[in-house]
Amino acid sequence: MKRISEALEKKEIMNAAIIQHVKQYIHKKYPQYSSQQRARVFAKALQQMIEQSLPDYDEEAKMLIRSRLLQRHMSATSFQLNALHIFEASLEVVPLTDSKLVLLQWLKEKTDIQDEHLESFVKELLGEPFTEEAAAASEELPALPFSEKKRPKKLHPKMLASICSVIAGLLLAFYLFSSPFLKEEAADVSHQLKREELAAEQPLGEAAAIGPPNALPATLQFQLIDEKMLHEWLTGRDSLLADEPYFSAILQTAQEFNVHPLLLFAITGQEQGFVPRTHERAETIANNPFNVFHSWEDFNTDVKESSEIAARTVVNLSENRPAGFDPIQWINRKYAEDENWWRGVRALFEQLRDDVGQIEQGGKREAADKAS
């Protein structure tokens, strides 16, 4: 469908302005870092931004898609990436028969096209019957020679590590060579790359707390919180989410996606009342306390995967928010059918911030201001 292709093409993931914003943010936040250290933070941030923009495939598929995108769309001095690029690379790497639901959910997040048209579009790609209206709207679809591809064989761990190194190396080189005043240091970093395995490297101090830029207001982006206080708060409400692996998985996802951890927990409160232990199916519900893909009954894998889908959805739906519009209410338009969902999430988020607080840079605990 031409409309879908055009909508995806307009959805920019990476451009010169975004890249410049990331660089300026890193220089301002980490003035004490060397150019090599800033390059690593930059590479990690861009990898996370690309990661959040991909359909929710397994890690191996995501890695292959990232590698293709970087090799095709990144030059020594520019990097232009849009959702259509991702869509095309996805179809080449992952057979649609294996990813129909995941790709459909991704299309719904990336476009404002009606769900039934997207569903007809995916059915057409699969060669399934679809409506006359959809047929008329999709006359200009290109042929898809990769539709019969079999799922790629599992890659050997050494090959995966090699791809990781290539991705990291490409992003580091891009950072250095796209910054004129850093070109002289590119050779030093290239030499260092040969001695280290970037994919396995530990975060650099404060860099561990950096998340990729997104459209959420600063007060809804990732903040360090008093985890002990949060644990006690959840335990006091007899929440299963105070236990592992649920507690740490949600905190980790919040950092990876640059979403305030208390916002994710507030969503679980609105969706499932923080999963009380007394519920007869508590352990099953805790796998998907966000009710992504309709509900925990329809989609039930593990809490890490469901939290990643929830965080990715929050980030994607936060884009293009009109001035003066409550950010959680803006997310509500597609996250939940209940138009008052955001009021409950907002109230729980503010209660958590008042009761739990967050950590200032320097280690002090503070009660955070309300989100704007």
SEKELUM-53087 format. One record per residue: residue in one letter; x, y, z of N, C-alpha, C, O in turn. Coordinates in pm, whole numbers, plus 32768, in hexadecimal, padded with zeros to 4 digits. Example, Ala and Ser with C-alpha at 12.3 -4.5 7.8 and 13.67 -1.06 7.14 Angstrom:
# SEKELUM-53087
A85277DC7830C84CE7E3E830C85287EB6830C85907EB4834E
S85057F1F82C485577F9682CA850A80038313853D80728324
END
This chain:
# SEKELUM-53087
M80547F8A80008000800080008059807C800080AE808E8057
K804280D17F9D809681477F8E809081A1800980F581D88034
R801681AF80428007820480B7805F81D5812A809982268172
I80698152813A80B9811B81A8814D813681908195815E81EB
S8179812081148206813A80F3822981CC810C829381EB8143
E81D0822680E281EA82B580F481ED82DA81888240832B81B4
A8191829F81D6818E82BC8265820C828C82AA824382D28300
L823C8216828582B681E182C0833082348297838A824A82E8
E83318261821B83A382AF81EA83AC83358232841A83698247
K833A836C8258833A83ED829E836383DF8330838684428371
K8360836583648381834D83F18418834383FF845282D783EF
E845883B2841D84E983B584268519837B84AB84E7839E8515
I857A832484A185B782E78518863B832C8538865D834385AC
M8686834C84CE8709838884DF871D83EF8470870683D283FA
N874984658496876F84CA843387D9852484708802851084E3
A880685868425887485DB84538850862584D488A48634852D
A87D4865484DD87AB86A1855387A9864A85D087D68674863B
I877685CF85C287728573863587FF85508662881C855086DA
I88568533860488E0850E86248927858286688971856E86C9
Q891285FB86368952866F8673891F86848701896B86A7875B
H889D866C871688658678879C88A5861587FC88C58637886E
V88B8859987CE88F6853388238985855C884789AE855188BA
K89CF858A87E38A5B85B287FC8A62862588608AB4862388BC
Q8A0D8689884E8A0E86FB88A989E986D189378A2287028999
Y898986768940895F864489C389D485FF8A0989EC86148A80
I8A1C85AB89BF8A8C856189F98AFC85C08A238B3585B08A8F
H8B1B862289CF8B85868289F18B6186D28A6D8BB786EF8AC0
K8AE186F58A7A8AB587438AED8AB286EF8B6B8AD7871E8BD7
K8A8486738B608A74861E8BD58AF985E38C058B0C85CC8C7D
Y8B5585CB8BA88BD4858A8BCD8C4C85DD8B9C8C9B85AD8B4B
P8C5A86588BCD8CC986AE8B9F8D5286768BC68DB786978B88
Q8D5486218C2D8DD485EC8C5D8E0285748C0B8E7385478C1C
Y8DAE853F8BB48DD284C78B678E3084EA8AF38E2B85578ABB
S8E84848A8AD28ED784988A5A8E80848189E08E0D845689EC
S8EB6849F89688E68848B88EE8E4683F788DB8DDB83D588A9
Q8EA3839E89038E87830F88F78E1382E589508DBE82968928
Q8E11831B89CB8DA482F88A278D1F832F89F48CB882EB89F9
R8D2183AA89C28CA583E2898C8C77839489128BFF838388FC
A8CD6836488C28CB28316884D8C6A829688758C0B826C8832
R8C96825988E28C5481DE89108BC681FB89428B6981AF8926
V8BB78269898C8B31828E89BB8AD782AA89438A6282838941
F8B0E82EF88E08AC4830F88668A99828F881D8A26828287F4
A8AF78232880E8AD881B587C98A6B816888118A11813187D3
K8A74816688968A10811F88E58987816188D78921811D88CB
A898581E788DA8907823088CF88C582178848884C82018841
L8914821B87DC88DB8204875788AB817487488843815B870B
Q88F68116877F88C8808A87798842807B87C087EA8035878F
Q883380BC883287B580B2887D874380F6883186D280C58833
M8760816687EF86F981AB87A186C88153872D8651814B8712
I8727811386EA870180B8867E86B5804286B6864F8018867E
E86E7800B872486A87F97876486157FB4878585BE7F61876C
Q85FA802A87BC8571804D87E28517805F876A849D80558776
S8551807986F785018091867E84E1801186338490801485D6
L851E7FA28659850A7F258610848D7EDC864184637EEE86B3
P84537E8985EB83EB7E2E861B84237DD58689849C7DC58695
D83CC7D9C86D883F77D50874E84217CC2872B83E57C61875A
Y84877CB686D784BC7C3386B1851C7C01871C85377C45877F
D85507B87870885B57B55876586387B9F874E864A7BE286E8
E86937B9287AD870E7BE287AA87637BC6872E87A17C2286F8
E87657B4A870287B67B28868D87827B6F861187D07BA585C3
A86FF7B6F85FF86C37BB2858C86DC7C48859286FD7C87852D
K86CD7C82860A86E67D12861987767D3685F4878F7D9C85B5
M87D17CE1861D885E7CFB860288797CFA856B88C27D4F8538
L883F7C99852688517C91849588137D0A844F884C7D4083F0
I879E7D34847E875C7DA9844387B07E26845B87C37E768400
R87E07E3984D688347EAD84F588AE7EB2849B88D27F1C8467
S88EC7E3F848889647E3A843589447E6583A689907EB2836B
R88D77E34836F88B07E5A82E688937EEF82DC88BC7F31827C
L884B7F22833F88277FB0833B88A38008833E88AB806982F3
L89027FE78394897B8038839E89CD8032831F8A00809982F0
Q89DB7FBB82E68A2B7FAE826D89EC7FF381F58A328024819D
R89677FF781F189238031817E890C80C78188890F810D8123
H88F580F8820088C38181820D892081DE825888FF8253826B
M899481AF828389F2820582CA8A71821482788AB081B28253
S8A958290825C8B1382AC82178B7482E4827E8B5782E582F5
A8BE78311824F8C4C834482AC8C1E83C382F38C4C83E08361
T8BC4840E82B48B9E848E82F08B0784A183018ADE85088335
S8AB5844282D78A25845382E589E083CE83058A14836382E6
F896C83D98342891F83618366888C83878360885883C883BC
Q8848835F82F687BA837982E4877082F482ED878C829882A0
L871382EB834A86CB826E835E8639828C837A861882E383CB
N85E08243833485518253834E850F81CB8362854F81638351
A848F81CC83848449815083A4843980F5832B8430807B833A
L8435812F82B3842B80DB823B84A98088822984A280148201
H851D80C38248859B8077824285947FFE829F85BD7F90827B
I85618015831685567FA9837884F57F3E834785107EC68353
F84837F68831084207F0B82DD845C7EB2827084497E388271
E84A57EEE821484E17EA181A685497E3E81DA854D7DCA81B0
A859F7E6D823586067E14826C85C67DA482BD85F77D3382BC
S855A7DC3830485167D5D835484E17CEC82FE84EF7C768320
L84A37D10828E846B7CAA823684D87C5381F884C07BDF81D8
E854F7C8A81E885BE7C3D81B085F87BDB821586297B7081F0
V85F37C00829386337BAE82FB85D27B4A833A85F77AD78352
V85587B75835484F87B20839C84817B028342843B7B5F8319
P84687A84832183F47A6182CF83747A93830E83607A858387
L831E7ACC82BE82A27B0582F182497A9E833581FE7ABE8391
T82517A228306820179B88344822779A383D581D579748425
D82A379C683FA82D279B6848482BB7A3384D982CC7A2F8553
S82927AA1849982937B2084E282177B7584C8821A7BEE84DE
K81AE7B38849B81367B84847381047BE084E280F27C5884CB
L80EE7BAB855980B67BFA85C681177C6885F480EE7CD88611
V81977C4585FB81FB7CA6862782047D1A85C582077D8E85ED
L82097CFA854382157D6384DE81967DB884D8819E7E3184C5
L81237D7A84E880A57DC584E880A07E28855C80777E9A854A
Q80C87DFC85D280CB7E558646812A7ECA862D810C7F3B8651
W819C7EAE85F081FF7F1685D181C57F7B856F81D87FF48580
L817F7F4C850881417FA684A780D9800084E980CD807584C6
K808E7FC98547802A8018858E806C808785E0803680F485EC
E80E180698618812880CC8669816781398613817181AC863D
K81928115859B81DE81718547818881C484E881BA822484AD
T810B81A184D680B481EB847B8030820C84C0800E81D38527
D7FE7826984847F62828C84B57EF68250845B7E8282798462
I7F1B81F084097EBD81AF83AE7E63815083FC7E8F8110845B
Q7DE6814883D37D8680F5841B7DB3806484217DEE802E83C3
D7D95802684937DC37F9D84AD7D967F3C84417DE47EE58417
E7D197F4A84127CE77EE883B07D337EF0832C7D437E8B82E7
H7D637F6883077DB27F75828D7E3C7F35829E7E707EF68243
L7E757F4683157EF77F0883307EEA7E7083317F407E2982FD
E7E7E7E3F836B7E697DAE836E7E577D7682E27E8A7D0A82C3
S7E0F7DBE828D7DFE7D9282027E837D9481B87EA07D3C8166
F7ED47DF981D57F587E0681977FB07D8E81B97FF17D548162
V7FB27D6A823A80047CF882647FCF7C768229801C7C1F8201
K7F4B7C6982237F107BF281E67F387BE681547F527B788122
E7F3C7C5781107F627C5580837FF37C28807180137BDA8018
L80497C5B80C880D57C3280C180E37B9B80D5813C7B5B809D
L808A7B658126808C7AD4814080437A8580D480497A0A80D2
G7FFF7ACB807A7FB57A8680127F307A5380427EF579FB8004
E7EFE7A8A80B27E7D7A6180E77E0D7AB380A77E277B1E8070
P7D907A8180AD7D207ACD80767D117B5280BD7D2A7B5C8136
F7CE97BBB80747CD27C3C80B27C627C8380677C377C547FFE
T7C347CF2809B7BBE7D3480677BD97D797FE37C4C7D957FC0
E7B6C7D947F977B797DDB7F187BB07E677F2F7BFD7E9A7EDD
E7B877EA57F9E7BB77F2C7FBE7C4E7F2C7FD07C947F857F9F
A7C807EC680187D107EBE802D7D587EA27FAA7DC57ED57F92
A7D1A7E507F557D587E307ED47D667EAD7E7F7DCD7EC27E40
A7CFD7F007E7F7D027F7A7E2F7D6A7FDB7E647DAA80247E18
A7D7B7FDC7EE87DD8803B7F267E68800F7F1A7EC2805F7F31
S7E807F937EF57F0A7F5F7EF77F3B7F357E6D7F907EDE7E61
E7F047F757E037F2A7F4F7D7C7FBD7F667D5F7FF87F237D0B
E7FF97FC77DA780827FED7D8680E97FA77DDC815D7FD07DE0
L80C07F3E7E2181217EF47E74818D7EB67E1C816C7E7B7DB6
P820C7EC17E4182767E817DF482777DEB7E0B82417DBA7E6E
A82B67DA57DAF82C57D157DC283247CFD7E3683807D4B7E4D
L830C7C917E7F835D7C727EF483A57BED7EDE83727B857F09
P84177BEE7E9E845D7B717E7F848B7B257EF984AC7AAF7EF0
F848E7B687F7084BF7B257FE784507AE38036846A7AAD80A2
S83D37AE7800483647AB38052836C7A1D806A833079EA80C8
E83B479D7801483BE794680238439791C8070845678A5807D
K8483797F80A284FF795E80E984E5790981638483791D81AB
K853C78AC817B8535785F81F7857978AE826685CD7904824C
R8554788F82E1859278D38352862778B58354864F78418345
P867B791E8365870B79078367873178A383D586F4789D843F
K8799785683B887C977F9841D880478458492883278B68485
K880178058506883C7843857D88D0785D8566891878088533
L88FB78D4858B898778F6857989DC78C185EB89AF78B6865D
H8A5578A185C98AB57873862C8AD578E986898ADB795B865A
P8AE978D1870C8B08793E876A8B7C7996873D8B787A108752
K8BE2795B86FF8C5479AB86D18C2A7A0B86628C5A7A7B865A
M8BCD79DB860B8B9C7A3285A18B4A7AA585DB8B547B1785AC
L8AF97A8886428AAC7AF186848B097B5986C28AF27BD186B7
A8B717B2987058BD27B8587438C157BDB86D88C2F7C5286EE
S8C317B9E86658C707BE885F88C147C5585C58C407CC585AA
I8B937C3585B78B327C9885888B277D0A85ED8B1F7D7F85C7
C8B287CE7866F8B257D4E86D88B9A7DAE86C98B8A7E2786D2
S8C0F7D7686B18C867DC886A48C7F7E2186298CA77E95862D
V8C4A7DEA85BC8C3B7E3985428BDD7EAE85598BFA7F1F8532
I8B6A7E93859A8B097EFD85B78B487F69860D8B3E7FE085EE
A8B887F4086798BC77FA186D48C347FEF868B8C408068869C
G8C847FA9863C8CEF7FEB85F28CBC8050858F8CF580BD8582
L8C50802F85488C15808C84E88BE4810A852C8BF9817984FB
L8BA180FA859E8B6C816D85E48BDB81C386208BD2823E861F
L8C42818386548CB381CF86898CF9821E861A8D1A8293862B
A8D0E81DB85A98D50821F85388CFB829485088D2F82FF84E9
F8C77828085038C1F82EB84D88C2A836385358C3083D58507
Y8C2C834985B88C3683B686188CB7840586028CB684808601
L8D2583BF85F18DA6840285E58DB7844A85608DE284BD855D
F8D94840684F38DAA844384708D4184AB844E8D5984FE83F5
S8CCF84AB84908C6A851284768C81858C84CD8C3985EF84C1
S8CE5858685268D0B85F885798D958626854E8DF885E68573
P8DA0869385018E2186BD84C88E9186C9852E8F0386A48511
F8E7186FB85A58EDA871286098F058691864D8F5F869386A2
L8EC7861F862A8EEC85A086678F2E854086068F5684D3862E
K8F3A856685888F6C850885248FF684D185469015845D852B
E904A8527858490D284F985A190D4848A8608913884438614
E9066847A86529064841386B99026839186899023832E86D3
A8FF3838F860E8FB0831785DB900E82A085D68FE6823085F4
A908A82B985B090E9824A85A59102820A862E910F81908638
D9108825D8697911C8228871E90AA81CC874690C181628780
V903081F587288FBD81A3874C8FBB812286FA8F9D80B7872F
S8FDB812C86798FDF80B386269043804F865D90297FD7865F
H90B58082868B911A802A86C490E77FEB874590FD7F75875F
Q90A2803B8794906E8009881390027F9F87FD8FF77F3F884A
L8FB27FB187948F497F5087748F827EC5875C8F427E61877C
K8FF87EC0872690367E3F870A905C7DF6878A90697D7B878B
R906D7E4287F790997E05887490267DE888D390387DA48938
E8FB17E1A88B28F407E0B890E8EC87DD088C88EBC7DD9884E
E8E717D9489138DF27D6488DD8D877DC3890E8D587DB7897F
L8D5F7E2288B98D057E8B88E58C817E5589188C497E8A8978
A8C517DED88DA8BCD7DBA89008BC97D8C89918B607D9289D2
A8C3C7D5F89C58C3F7D298A4C8C737D8E8AB18C807D6F8B28
E8C917E078A838CCE7E6A8ADA8C6C7E9F8B428BF77EB18B22
Q8C997EB88BBC8C447EEF8C248C297F828C0A8C7D7FC48BCC
P8BB77FB98C358B9980468C218BFF809E8C668C4280758CC5
L8C0C81198C348C6D81768C6B8C2C81D08CD38BEC82338CB0
G8C3A81AF8D508C0982048DBB8B7B82348DA58B1E81E48D9D
E8B6D82B98D9A8AEA82F58D888AA882CA8D088A2E82D28CFC
A8AF6829C8CA68ABD82768C258A5782078C358A0181F68BDF
A8A6081BC8CA18A0281508CB7897481858CC88913813E8CAE
A896882038CF388E4823A8D0D88AA82848C95883682AD8C99
I88F982948C2B88C882DF8BB9886782888B6A887D82108B58
G87FC82C68B3B879E82808AE4879382CB8A6287B883408A5B
P8762828C89FA875782D0897986F183408980868B833189C4
P870983AE893E86A9841C893F862183EF890A861A839A88B1
N85B58427893F8531840A890C84D884858922850784EB8955
A845A847B88FB840084EE88FF83B984FF8985836A855C8995
L83D484A789E4839884B78A6883CF85358AAB844385588A95
P837E857A8AFB83B685EA8B47842085B68BA8841E85418BCE
A847B860C8BD184EA85E28C2684BB859D8CA584FE85428CD7
T844885C88CDA8418858F8D5883DF85028D4783C584BD8DAA
L83CE84D68CCA83A1844C8CB3841083F78C7883FB83818C5A
Q848684318C6784F983E48C3A853F83A38CB1851E83BE8D25
F859E834C8C9385DB82FB8CFB861B834F8D6A866083B18D4F
Q860183278DE5863F83628E5B866682F18EBA8621828C8EC4
L86D583048EFF86F882A68F69869682BA8FDC867A832C9002
I8662824E901286018257907F8635820D90F9869881C490F1
D85F382209168861481D791E185D6814B91D78561813891FA
E862480EC91A885EF8067918D85C08021920D855F7FD5920B
K8605803B927A85DD7FFE92F785538030932184FF7FE2934E
M853D80B3931284BB80EC9335844D80B592DA83DF80979308
L846C80A792598409807191FB83E87FE0921F83747FB7921C
H844F7F949241843A7F08926683DF7F0092E183837EAE92E6
E83F97F55934383A77F5593BC83187F80939C82B87F4B93D4
W830A7FE1934282878014931B82347FA392DA81BF7F9192FC
L82727F5A927D822C7EEC923A820D7E7B929C81A17E409299
T826D7E5D92F382597DF2935581E47E1593B281967DBF93D8
G81DA7E9693D6816E7EC2942E80E47EB293EE807F7EAF9433
R80E37EA8936980667E93932180587E0392F280047DE3929D
D80AC7DAE932B80A67D1F930D80B37D03927880707CAC9241
S810B7D519237811E7D4491A681877CDC918581F47CDC91C0
L81677C83912781C87C2090FA823A7C6290AE82A57C2690A0
L82257CDB907D828D7D20903183027D4B908883687D789054
A82F57D3F910B83677D5A916483CC7CE8915E843F7CF99188
D83A37C75912B83FA7C009123844A7C0090A2842D7C4B9044
E84AF7BAA909F84FA7B93902484BB7B218FD684827AC69012
P84C47B258F5285117B828EFE84C67C018EDA84FC7C558E92
Y844C7C128F0A83F67C7E8EDD842F7D088EFF84357D608EA9
F845A7D1A8F7B84887D9D8FAA84FF7DCF8F5684FB7E3E8F20
S85677D7E8F4C85E07DA98F0585C97DB48E6F86037E0B8E2E
A85747D5E8E38855B7D628DA7851C7DE68D7F85437E218D1A
I84BB7E158DCC84787E938DAB84D87F098DBC84D87F648D69
L85297F078E25858C7F728E3985F17F758DC686147FE08D95
Q861F7F018D9C86817EFA8D2F86467F2E8CAD86877F798C64
T85CB7F088C91858A7F368C1685787FCD8C17858B800E8BB1
A855480048C8B854380968C9685C380DE8C6F85BF81428C27
Q863580AB8C9D86B680E98C7B86D680D98BE8870281388BA8
E86BF80638BB286E080478B268691809F8AC686C380C58A5C
F861480C18AEB85BE810D8A9285AE819F8ABB856281EA8A7D
N85F781C88B2285F282528B518563827A8B77853282E48B4F
V852282238BC4849C823D8BF884A5823B8C9184EB81E88CCA
H845F82968CD3846282998D65842F82148D9B83C181E98D76
P847C81D18DF28450814E8E2483CA81548E6D837C80F58E69
L83AF81C38EB0833181CD8EF882BA81DA8E99824A81B78EBE
L82D1820A8E208267820E8DBD8241817F8D9381CB815F8D86
L82A7812B8D7E828A80A08D5A824080598DCB81E080108DB2
F826C806E8E458227802F8EB6819980688EC5813D801E8EEA
A818680E98EA9810181238EB180A380E38E4C802D80CE8E68
I80D780C38DD6808580808D70805A7FF68DA17FE87FCD8D8B
T80B67FAF8DE3808F7F2B8E1A80247F3B8E857FCF7EE58E96
G802B7FAA8ECF7FC67FC38F357F3D7FDD8EF87ED87FAB8F29
Q7F3B802A8E8D7EBD80478E4A7E857FCC8E047E0D7FB48E05
E7EDD7F7E8DC67EB27F0A8D787E8E7E928DD07E2B7E4E8DB8
Q7EE17E788E377ECE7DFD8E857EDA7E118F1C7EF37DB18F65
G7EC77E8D8F4B7ECB7EA48FDB7F4D7E77901B7F4E7E4B908E
F7FBD7E838FD080427E5B8FFD804D7DC3901680A87D95905A
V7FF07D788FE07FF17CE48FE97FF67CB5907B80607C8D90AB
P7F877CB990C17F857C89914C7FA47BF391547F767BA49102
R7FF27BCF91B880197B4291C97F9F7AE791DE7FA47A7091BF
T7F347B2092127EBF7ACF92347E727AA091BA7E1D7A4791C4
H7E8E7ADC91467E477AB290CD7E737A2590A97EEA7A0690AB
E7E1379CF90887E327943906D7E8D792F8FF47ECE78C78FE8
R7E9379918F9B7EE979868F257F5479F38F247F7F7A218EBA
A7F7E7A1B8F9A7FDC7A8B8FA7805C7A758F58808A7AD08F14
E809679FE8F60811579E68F1C810779EE8E8581657A158E40
T809479C88E52807E79D38DC280687A648D9A809F7A918D35
I80187AAD8DE77FFE7B3A8DC9807F7B8B8DCE80937BE78D7E
A80D87B688E2C81557BB48E3D81B17BA98DC4820E7BF88DB6
N81987B498D6D81E67B428CF181C47BB48C9282177BDC8C41
N814A7BE78C9D811E7C568C4780C17CB28C97804B7CBC8C78
P80F67CF58CFC80A17D4C8D4E807B7DCD8D07802D7E1D8D3C
F80B17DE38C8E80947E5A8C3F80207E428BDE7FED7E9F8B9F
N7FF67DC48BD27F8D7D9E8B737FAE7DC68AE47F567DF18A9A
V802E7DB88ABC80517DD38A3180147D6589D97FFC7CF68A07
F7FFD7D87895C7FB87D2D88FF7F337D00893C7F147C898941
H7EE57D6289687E5D7D51899B7E577D298A2F7E1A7D708A7E
S7E957CBA8A567E8C7C948AE37EF17C258B037F2C7BE98AA9
W7F027C0C8B847F5D7BA28BAF7F297B198B857F767AB98B7C
E7EA97B0F8B6C7E717A8E8B417E927A728AAE7EA779FE8A88
D7E967ADB8A5C7EB37ACA89CD7F487AC289B17F737A7E8954
F7F987B078A0580297B0B89EE806E7AF28A7380617B428AD0
N80B77A838A7D80F57A618AFD81797A1B8AE6817C79A18AD1
T81E57A668AEA826C7A2C8ADC82B87A3E8B5F82BB79E48BB3
D82F67AB48B7083397AD28BEE83387B698C03831D7BB58BA7
V83547B938C7D83467C1F8CA083AB7C778C58838E7CEC8C3D
K841F7C448C3684827C978BEF844D7CBB8B6584557D2E8B3A
E84187C588B2083E57C748A99836D7CD18A9D83657D2F8A4E
S830F7CB88AF782987D0D8AFD82BC7D9B8B2882807DFB8AF7
S831C7DAA8B8383457E318BAD83897E7B8B3C83787EF58B2E
E83D67E348AE984177E748A7783AE7EA38A1183BA7F1089D9
I83497E5089FA82DF7E77899D82947EF189D282757F4D8988
A82777EEF8A5482317F608A9282847FE08A88825080498A62
A83057FD78AA9835C804D8AA4836A80808A16836580F989FE
R837B802689B88387804D892B8307809288FD830C80F588B3
T8294805D89288214809A890282078125893E81DA818288FA
V822C813589BC822781B789FE827F821C89B38255828E899B
V82F781F389908353824D8949831C827288C0831C82E8889B
N82ED8210887682B9822C87F0823E828587F3823082E087A1
L81E3826A8851816882B78859817B8343889281208395888C
S81F0835D88C9820983E28902823084488898823784C088B3
E82498419881F8275847387B4820284CA8782818D84A6878A
N82288540874F81CA859D8710815B85CC876F80EA85E58744
R817B85D887EE81178606884F80FD869B883D815C86EA8839
P807E86C38831805D875288258086879E88A2808587688910
A80AA881B889080D0886F8901805E887989657FEB888D893F
G807E886B89E5801C88778A4E7FCC87FA8A697F7687F98AC1
F7FE6878F8A1E7F9C87128A2E7FE486BB8A95805D86A68A8B
D7F9B86878AF77FD986318B5C801C85B98B187FDC85748AC9
P809D859F8B3680E585358AF080AA84AA8B0580AD84578AAA
I8076848F8B7B803C840B8B947FB583FF8B4E7F9183948B1D
Q7F6A846D8B497EEC846C8AFF7F0684568A6A7EB884138A27
W7F73848E8A377F96847C89A97FB783EA898D7F9383B68923
I7FFA83A889EA8019831889DB7F9882C689DF7F8D825F899D
N7F3882F58A2E7EB982AE8A427E6E829489BF7E26823189B3
R7E8082EC895B7E2E82E588E27E3A826088997DDE82378853
K7EAD821B88AA7EBD819988697EE3812988CA7ED780B388A9
Y7F10814E89427F3980E589A07EC0809D89DA7EC4802389EC
A7E5580E689F67DE180A98A397D5F80DD89FC7D58815089CF
E7CFA808989FA7C7880B189C57C2E810D8A267BE2816489FB
D7C4480FC8AA67C0681518B0B7C4281DD8B037CB981F08B1C
E7BEF82408AE07C2282C88ACD7C4D83098B507C9083708B4E
N7C2882CE8BC27C5383038C447CC882B58C807CEE82CC8CF3
W7D01825B8C327D74820A8C5F7DE482638C937E2182468CF9
W7DFE82CF8C4B7E6E83268C6E7E5F83658CF87EC1837F8D3C
R7DE1837F8D207DCC83BD8DA37DFC83618E137E39838D8E74
G7DDE82DF8E047E0B827F8E687EA382718E6A7EE1826B8ED4
V7EDE826B8DF27F7082608DE97FB382DC8E25801482D28E70
R7F7D83528E027FB583CF8E377FAF83D28ECF801083F78F11
A7F3C83AC8F087F2C83AF8F9A7F8C834F8FDE7FC883709044
L7F9B82D78FA57FF682748FE0808782A18FD280D7828E902E
F80A982DB8F608131830B8F4A815583778FB181C083758FED
E80FA83D68FC4811684419022811A840F90B2816984409104
Q80C583AC90D180CA837191588150832C916F818C833991D9
L817E82E1910A81FF829C911582718300912582CC82EA9174
R826C836C90DA82D883D090E482D78413916D8341843091A5
D8261842A91A2825A84679228828B8407929482CF843092F2
D826983869286828A832492EE831682EC92E1835882CF9345
V834482DE926483C5829D924B84338301923084A282F49265
G8415836891DD847A83CB91BC84E08398915984D483299126
Q854583EB913D85AF83C690E1863483F79117863984419179
I869F83CD90D8872683EC91098762845D90B887678456903D
E878F84C590FB87D5853190B7885E850190898890849C90BC
Q889B854990298926852B9005897D854F907D898C85C6909A
G89B384F390C089FE850C913989CD84B291A88A0A84AB9213
G895D846D918E8935840691EA88C8842B924B889783D39293
K889D84AB9251883584D292AF87AC84A9927B879484A29202
R8754848C92D986CB846892B3867784E692B38685853B930B
E861E84F3924D85C885669246853E853D921B852D84D591DB
A84DB858D923D845585799208845085C491858467863D9181
A8431857E9118843A85BB909483C3861590798356860490B1
D83DB86779020836E86CD8FF4830D867E8F9E833186158F68
K829586B08F928231866B8F3F8257867B8EAD829386DE8E84
A823086158E5E824E86188DCE81FE86858D8A818E86A58DB2
S823A86BD8D2581F687278CD981C186F08C58818487398C0A
END
